[in-house]
Amino acid sequence: VGPPKKDGSLKFQPWQIDSTKTVQDILEHLGKGEDRWSLVEYHELGDGNWNQGITVGYKDERAKKGISKFGWTPRRGGMLPPVWLATETE
């Protein structure tokens, strides 16, 4: 998954991830377990518009916490909007 393109499109792959997993766990699973990688949340605004949310780098201390600490819980994608995450480098 990458950040939204200028035309507003987003290439993505749906995943269900246990909310006890950490940002480091996820980045390592994706083969991006290096200090230069981050997970970046995006909020869909509609009509191809996106707003950047939380960014958590692999080396950040908070990357060791479960993703539920960022509000990325099982309620997202059901009662709440889905979590859209992209991997990005510094």
N, CA, C and O atoms as a GROMACS GRO file, in nm:
protein
  360
    1VAL      N    1   0.085  -0.118   0.000
    1VAL     CA    2   0.000   0.000   0.000
    1VAL      C    3   0.089   0.123   0.000
    1VAL      O    4   0.188   0.130   0.074
    2GLY      N    5   0.055   0.217  -0.080
    2GLY     CA    6   0.129   0.342  -0.086
    2GLY      C    7   0.037   0.459  -0.058
    2GLY      O    8  -0.084   0.441  -0.046
    3PRO      N    9   0.094   0.577  -0.047
    3PRO     CA   10   0.010   0.695  -0.023
    3PRO      C   11  -0.081   0.723  -0.142
    3PRO      O   12  -0.054   0.676  -0.252
    4PRO      N   13  -0.188   0.798  -0.121
    4PRO     CA   14  -0.277   0.832  -0.232
    4PRO      C   15  -0.202   0.905  -0.342
    4PRO      O   16  -0.112   0.985  -0.315
    5LYS      N   17  -0.239   0.877  -0.466
    5LYS     CA   18  -0.177   0.943  -0.580
    5LYS      C   19  -0.243   1.079  -0.601
    5LYS      O   20  -0.346   1.110  -0.541
    6LYS      N   21  -0.181   1.161  -0.686
    6LYS     CA   22  -0.233   1.295  -0.711
    6LYS      C   23  -0.376   1.294  -0.763
    6LYS      O   24  -0.452   1.388  -0.740
    7ASP      N   25  -0.414   1.186  -0.834
    7ASP     CA   26  -0.551   1.179  -0.886
    7ASP      C   27  -0.650   1.129  -0.781
    7ASP      O   28  -0.768   1.111  -0.810
    8GLY      N   29  -0.601   1.106  -0.658
    8GLY     CA   30  -0.688   1.064  -0.548
    8GLY      C   31  -0.703   0.914  -0.536
    8GLY      O   32  -0.765   0.866  -0.441
    9SER      N   33  -0.646   0.838  -0.631
    9SER     CA   34  -0.659   0.693  -0.624
    9SER      C   35  -0.563   0.635  -0.520
    9SER      O   36  -0.460   0.695  -0.488
   10LEU      N   37  -0.598   0.521  -0.471
   10LEU     CA   38  -0.518   0.454  -0.369
   10LEU      C   39  -0.511   0.306  -0.404
   10LEU      O   40  -0.614   0.239  -0.410
   11LYS      N   41  -0.390   0.257  -0.425
   11LYS     CA   42  -0.372   0.114  -0.449
   11LYS      C   43  -0.363   0.050  -0.311
   11LYS      O   44  -0.281   0.089  -0.228
   12PHE      N   45  -0.448  -0.050  -0.288
   12PHE     CA   46  -0.450  -0.109  -0.155
   12PHE      C   47  -0.476  -0.258  -0.160
   12PHE      O   48  -0.522  -0.312  -0.261
   13GLN      N   49  -0.446  -0.321  -0.049
   13GLN     CA   50  -0.477  -0.462  -0.029
   13GLN      C   51  -0.542  -0.473   0.108
   13GLN      O   52  -0.481  -0.433   0.208
   14PRO      N   53  -0.665  -0.526   0.116
   14PRO     CA   54  -0.731  -0.537   0.247
   14PRO      C   55  -0.664  -0.644   0.334
   14PRO      O   56  -0.627  -0.751   0.287
   15TRP      N   57  -0.650  -0.612   0.461
   15TRP     CA   58  -0.593  -0.704   0.560
   15TRP      C   59  -0.676  -0.695   0.686
   15TRP      O   60  -0.730  -0.589   0.718
   16GLN      N   61  -0.685  -0.802   0.756
   16GLN     CA   62  -0.740  -0.802   0.892
   16GLN      C   63  -0.622  -0.832   0.984
   16GLN      O   64  -0.557  -0.935   0.972
   17ILE      N   65  -0.597  -0.741   1.076
   17ILE     CA   66  -0.481  -0.753   1.164
   17ILE      C   67  -0.528  -0.748   1.308
   17ILE      O   68  -0.609  -0.663   1.345
   18ASP      N   69  -0.478  -0.838   1.387
   18ASP     CA   70  -0.507  -0.843   1.531
   18ASP      C   71  -0.464  -0.710   1.593
   18ASP      O   72  -0.350  -0.667   1.574
   19SER      N   73  -0.553  -0.646   1.666
   19SER     CA   74  -0.523  -0.513   1.721
   19SER      C   75  -0.421  -0.516   1.834
   19SER      O   76  -0.384  -0.411   1.887
   20THR      N   77  -0.375  -0.635   1.872
   20THR     CA   78  -0.265  -0.642   1.971
   20THR      C   79  -0.129  -0.637   1.902
   20THR      O   80  -0.027  -0.622   1.969
   21LYS      N   81  -0.127  -0.648   1.768
   21LYS     CA   82  -0.001  -0.638   1.694
   21LYS      C   83   0.054  -0.497   1.706
   21LYS      O   84  -0.022  -0.401   1.721
   22THR      N   85   0.186  -0.486   1.699
   22THR     CA   86   0.249  -0.355   1.706
   22THR      C   87   0.280  -0.304   1.565
   22THR      O   88   0.275  -0.380   1.468
   23VAL      N   89   0.312  -0.176   1.556
   23VAL     CA   90   0.354  -0.119   1.428
   23VAL      C   91   0.479  -0.192   1.380
   23VAL      O   92   0.493  -0.221   1.262
   24GLN      N   93   0.570  -0.221   1.473
   24GLN     CA   94   0.691  -0.294   1.434
   24GLN      C   95   0.657  -0.432   1.380
   24GLN      O   96   0.716  -0.476   1.281
   25ASP      N   97   0.562  -0.502   1.443
   25ASP     CA   98   0.519  -0.634   1.394
   25ASP      C   99   0.469  -0.624   1.249
   25ASP      O  100   0.506  -0.706   1.165
   26ILE      N  101   0.386  -0.524   1.222
   26ILE     CA  102   0.326  -0.509   1.090
   26ILE      C  103   0.432  -0.476   0.985
   26ILE      O  104   0.435  -0.537   0.878
   27LEU      N  105   0.520  -0.381   1.016
   27LEU     CA  106   0.624  -0.344   0.921
   27LEU      C  107   0.718  -0.462   0.894
   27LEU      O  108   0.759  -0.484   0.780
   28GLU      N  109   0.751  -0.538   0.998
   28GLU     CA  110   0.836  -0.656   0.979
   28GLU      C  111   0.766  -0.759   0.891
   28GLU      O  112   0.830  -0.819   0.804
   29HIS      N  113   0.637  -0.781   0.913
   29HIS     CA  114   0.561  -0.875   0.832
   29HIS      C  115   0.560  -0.834   0.685
   29HIS      O  116   0.561  -0.920   0.596
   30LEU      N  117   0.559  -0.704   0.660
   30LEU     CA  118   0.559  -0.652   0.523
   30LEU      C  119   0.699  -0.643   0.463
   30LEU      O  120   0.715  -0.596   0.350
   31GLY      N  121   0.801  -0.688   0.538
   31GLY     CA  122   0.939  -0.681   0.489
   31GLY      C  123   0.998  -0.542   0.496
   31GLY      O  124   1.092  -0.511   0.423
   32LYS      N  125   0.944  -0.458   0.583
   32LYS     CA  126   0.989  -0.319   0.596
   32LYS      C  127   1.030  -0.289   0.740
   32LYS      O  128   1.005  -0.180   0.791
   33GLY      N  129   1.095  -0.386   0.803
   33GLY     CA  130   1.136  -0.371   0.942
   33GLY      C  131   1.272  -0.304   0.956
   33GLY      O  132   1.364  -0.358   1.015
   34GLU      N  133   1.281  -0.185   0.900
   34GLU     CA  134   1.404  -0.106   0.909
   34GLU      C  135   1.368   0.033   0.961
   34GLU      O  136   1.254   0.078   0.948
   35ASP      N  137   1.466   0.099   1.020
   35ASP     CA  138   1.443   0.230   1.083
   35ASP      C  139   1.383   0.334   0.990
   35ASP      O  140   1.316   0.425   1.038
   36ARG      N  141   1.404   0.325   0.861
   36ARG     CA  142   1.359   0.429   0.769
   36ARG      C  143   1.211   0.418   0.732
   36ARG      O  144   1.158   0.509   0.668
   37TRP      N  145   1.143   0.310   0.770
   37TRP     CA  146   1.003   0.288   0.732
   37TRP      C  147   0.905   0.335   0.839
   37TRP      O  148   0.936   0.334   0.958
   38SER      N  149   0.787   0.376   0.794
   38SER     CA  150   0.678   0.420   0.882
   38SER      C  151   0.545   0.367   0.830
   38SER      O  152   0.530   0.336   0.712
   39LEU      N  153   0.449   0.358   0.921
   39LEU     CA  154   0.310   0.337   0.883
   39LEU      C  155   0.242   0.473   0.893
   39LEU      O  156   0.258   0.545   0.992
   40VAL      N  157   0.168   0.508   0.790
   40VAL     CA  158   0.099   0.637   0.786
   40VAL      C  159  -0.050   0.610   0.767
   40VAL      O  160  -0.089   0.538   0.675
   41GLU      N  161  -0.132   0.668   0.853
   41GLU     CA  162  -0.277   0.654   0.840
   41GLU      C  163  -0.331   0.763   0.749
   41GLU      O  164  -0.287   0.878   0.755
   42TYR      N  165  -0.427   0.725   0.664
   42TYR     CA  166  -0.497   0.822   0.580
   42TYR      C  167  -0.645   0.813   0.606
   42TYR      O  168  -0.699   0.705   0.630
   43HIS      N  169  -0.712   0.928   0.601
   43HIS     CA  170  -0.856   0.936   0.620
   43HIS      C  171  -0.919   0.970   0.486
   43HIS      O  172  -0.882   1.069   0.422
   44GLU      N  173  -1.015   0.888   0.442
   44GLU     CA  174  -1.084   0.912   0.317
   44GLU      C  175  -1.187   1.022   0.337
   44GLU      O  176  -1.274   1.011   0.424
   45LEU      N  177  -1.178   1.127   0.257
   45LEU     CA  178  -1.270   1.240   0.268
   45LEU      C  179  -1.379   1.236   0.162
   45LEU      O  180  -1.478   1.307   0.171
   46GLY      N  181  -1.360   1.150   0.060
   46GLY     CA  182  -1.456   1.140  -0.048
   46GLY      C  183  -1.408   1.214  -0.172
   46GLY      O  184  -1.322   1.302  -0.163
   47ASP      N  185  -1.464   1.178  -0.287
   47ASP     CA  186  -1.430   1.241  -0.415
   47ASP      C  187  -1.280   1.238  -0.443
   47ASP      O  188  -1.226   1.331  -0.503
   48GLY      N  189  -1.211   1.131  -0.401
   48GLY     CA  190  -1.068   1.117  -0.427
   48GLY      C  191  -0.979   1.201  -0.338
   48GLY      O  192  -0.861   1.217  -0.366
   49ASN      N  193  -1.034   1.254  -0.230
   49ASN     CA  194  -0.956   1.338  -0.139
   49ASN      C  195  -0.921   1.259  -0.013
   49ASN      O  196  -1.002   1.182   0.039
   50TRP      N  197  -0.800   1.279   0.033
   50TRP     CA  198  -0.748   1.209   0.151
   50TRP      C  199  -0.681   1.309   0.244
   50TRP      O  200  -0.629   1.411   0.200
   51ASN      N  201  -0.682   1.278   0.372
   51ASN     CA  202  -0.615   1.359   0.473
   51ASN      C  203  -0.519   1.269   0.549
   51ASN      O  204  -0.557   1.160   0.592
   52GLN      N  205  -0.396   1.313   0.565
   52GLN     CA  206  -0.298   1.233   0.637
   52GLN      C  207  -0.326   1.239   0.787
   52GLN      O  208  -0.351   1.346   0.843
   53GLY      N  209  -0.320   1.123   0.851
   53GLY     CA  210  -0.341   1.114   0.995
   53GLY      C  211  -0.210   1.083   1.067
   53GLY      O  212  -0.107   1.145   1.040
   54ILE      N  213  -0.214   0.988   1.156
   54ILE     CA  214  -0.100   0.951   1.240
   54ILE      C  215   0.010   0.887   1.156
   54ILE      O  216  -0.017   0.808   1.065
   55THR      N  217   0.135   0.922   1.187
   55THR     CA  218   0.252   0.857   1.129
   55THR      C  219   0.332   0.797   1.244
   55THR      O  220   0.362   0.865   1.342
   56VAL      N  221   0.365   0.668   1.232
   56VAL     CA  222   0.443   0.601   1.335
   56VAL      C  223   0.561   0.532   1.268
   56VAL      O  224   0.543   0.441   1.188
   57GLY      N  225   0.682   0.577   1.300
   57GLY     CA  226   0.802   0.520   1.243
   57GLY      C  227   0.845   0.393   1.315
   57GLY      O  228   0.819   0.376   1.434
   58TYR      N  229   0.911   0.306   1.242
   58TYR     CA  230   0.958   0.179   1.298
   58TYR      C  231   1.042   0.201   1.423
   58TYR      O  232   1.033   0.124   1.519
   59LYS      N  233   1.126   0.305   1.422
   59LYS     CA  234   1.216   0.328   1.534
   59LYS      C  235   1.152   0.408   1.649
   59LYS      O  236   1.213   0.424   1.754
   60ASP      N  237   1.028   0.457   1.628
   60ASP     CA  238   0.959   0.532   1.734
   60ASP      C  239   0.929   0.441   1.853
   60ASP      O  240   0.898   0.323   1.835
   61GLU      N  241   0.940   0.495   1.969
   61GLU     CA  242   0.908   0.418   2.091
   61GLU      C  243   0.764   0.368   2.089
   61GLU      O  244   0.736   0.256   2.133
   62ARG      N  245   0.673   0.449   2.037
   62ARG     CA  246   0.532   0.408   2.035
   62ARG      C  247   0.504   0.298   1.933
   62ARG      O  248   0.395   0.241   1.934
   63ALA      N  249   0.600   0.267   1.845
   63ALA     CA  250   0.584   0.158   1.748
   63ALA      C  251   0.586   0.022   1.816
   63ALA      O  252   0.556  -0.080   1.754
   64LYS      N  253   0.621   0.020   1.944
   64LYS     CA  254   0.625  -0.104   2.021
   64LYS      C  255   0.492  -0.133   2.089
   64LYS      O  256   0.476  -0.237   2.153
   65LYS      N  257   0.396  -0.040   2.076
   65LYS     CA  258   0.264  -0.056   2.139
   65LYS      C  259   0.167  -0.121   2.041
   65LYS      O  260   0.184  -0.109   1.920
   66GLY      N  261   0.066  -0.187   2.093
   66GLY     CA  262  -0.038  -0.246   2.009
   66GLY      C  263  -0.108  -0.137   1.930
   66GLY      O  264  -0.124  -0.025   1.978
   67ILE      N  265  -0.152  -0.171   1.808
   67ILE     CA  266  -0.213  -0.070   1.722
   67ILE      C  267  -0.345  -0.016   1.777
   67ILE      O  268  -0.392   0.088   1.733
   68SER      N  269  -0.404  -0.088   1.871
   68SER     CA  270  -0.528  -0.037   1.931
   68SER      C  271  -0.503   0.093   2.007
   68SER      O  272  -0.596   0.171   2.027
   69LYS      N  273  -0.380   0.117   2.049
   69LYS     CA  274  -0.345   0.242   2.119
   69LYS      C  275  -0.362   0.363   2.029
   69LYS      O  276  -0.370   0.476   2.077
   70PHE      N  277  -0.367   0.341   1.897
   70PHE     CA  278  -0.384   0.450   1.801
   70PHE      C  279  -0.529   0.460   1.755
   70PHE      O  280  -0.561   0.540   1.667
   71GLY      N  281  -0.616   0.379   1.814
   71GLY     CA  282  -0.757   0.379   1.775
   71GLY      C  283  -0.786   0.284   1.660
   71GLY      O  284  -0.896   0.284   1.605
   72TRP      N  285  -0.688   0.204   1.623
   72TRP     CA  286  -0.704   0.107   1.514
   72TRP      C  287  -0.754  -0.024   1.576
   72TRP      O  288  -0.675  -0.114   1.604
   73THR      N  289  -0.882  -0.032   1.596
   73THR     CA  290  -0.944  -0.143   1.668
   73THR      C  291  -1.040  -0.220   1.577
   73THR      O  292  -1.065  -0.177   1.464
   74PRO      N  293  -1.092  -0.333   1.624
   74PRO     CA  294  -1.188  -0.410   1.544
   74PRO      C  295  -1.315  -0.333   1.507
   74PRO      O  296  -1.384  -0.372   1.412
   75ARG      N  297  -1.346  -0.226   1.577
   75ARG     CA  298  -1.465  -0.146   1.544
   75ARG      C  299  -1.448  -0.069   1.414
   75ARG      O  300  -1.545  -0.028   1.351
   76ARG      N  301  -1.321  -0.050   1.373
   76ARG     CA  302  -1.293   0.021   1.248
   76ARG      C  303  -1.328  -0.068   1.131
   76ARG      O  304  -1.294  -0.187   1.129
   77GLY      N  305  -1.397  -0.012   1.034
   77GLY     CA  306  -1.440  -0.088   0.918
   77GLY      C  307  -1.578  -0.147   0.938
   77GLY      O  308  -1.634  -0.208   0.846
   78GLY      N  309  -1.635  -0.130   1.056
   78GLY     CA  310  -1.770  -0.175   1.086
   78GLY      C  311  -1.851  -0.056   1.130
   78GLY      O  312  -1.917   0.010   1.050
   79MET      N  313  -1.844  -0.029   1.262
   79MET     CA  314  -1.917   0.086   1.317
   79MET      C  315  -1.845   0.218   1.287
   79MET      O  316  -1.908   0.324   1.284
   80LEU      N  317  -1.716   0.211   1.264
   80LEU     CA  318  -1.635   0.329   1.235
   80LEU      C  319  -1.570   0.312   1.098
   80LEU      O  320  -1.562   0.200   1.047
   81PRO      N  321  -1.522   0.422   1.038
   81PRO     CA  322  -1.456   0.410   0.907
   81PRO      C  323  -1.335   0.314   0.914
   81PRO      O  324  -1.276   0.296   1.020
   82PRO      N  325  -1.301   0.254   0.800
   82PRO     CA  326  -1.186   0.163   0.800
   82PRO      C  327  -1.055   0.237   0.826
   82PRO      O  328  -1.048   0.359   0.815
   83VAL      N  329  -0.954   0.162   0.861
   83VAL     CA  330  -0.820   0.218   0.878
   83VAL      C  331  -0.748   0.200   0.744
   83VAL      O  332  -0.734   0.088   0.695
   84TRP      N  333  -0.702   0.310   0.687
   84TRP     CA  334  -0.624   0.307   0.564
   84TRP      C  335  -0.480   0.339   0.604
   84TRP      O  336  -0.451   0.450   0.649
   85LEU      N  337  -0.391   0.242   0.587
   85LEU     CA  338  -0.250   0.261   0.623
   85LEU      C  339  -0.162   0.246   0.500
   85LEU      O  340  -0.189   0.163   0.413
   86ALA      N  341  -0.059   0.326   0.495
   86ALA     CA  342   0.040   0.316   0.388
   86ALA      C  343   0.177   0.300   0.452
   86ALA      O  344   0.201   0.346   0.563
   87THR      N  345   0.267   0.233   0.380
   87THR     CA  346   0.407   0.226   0.424
   87THR      C  347   0.482   0.333   0.347
   87THR      O  348   0.466   0.346   0.225
   88GLU      N  349   0.563   0.409   0.418
   88GLU     CA  350   0.640   0.516   0.355
   88GLU      C  351   0.779   0.520   0.417
   88GLU      O  352   0.800   0.476   0.530
   89THR      N  353   0.874   0.573   0.341
   89THR     CA  354   1.010   0.589   0.392
   89THR      C  355   1.034   0.734   0.427
   89THR      O  356   0.968   0.824   0.377
   90GLU      N  357   1.132   0.754   0.514
   90GLU     CA  358   1.167   0.890   0.555
   90GLU      C  359   1.237   0.963   0.443
   90GLU      O  360   1.274   1.079   0.460
   0.00000   0.00000   0.00000
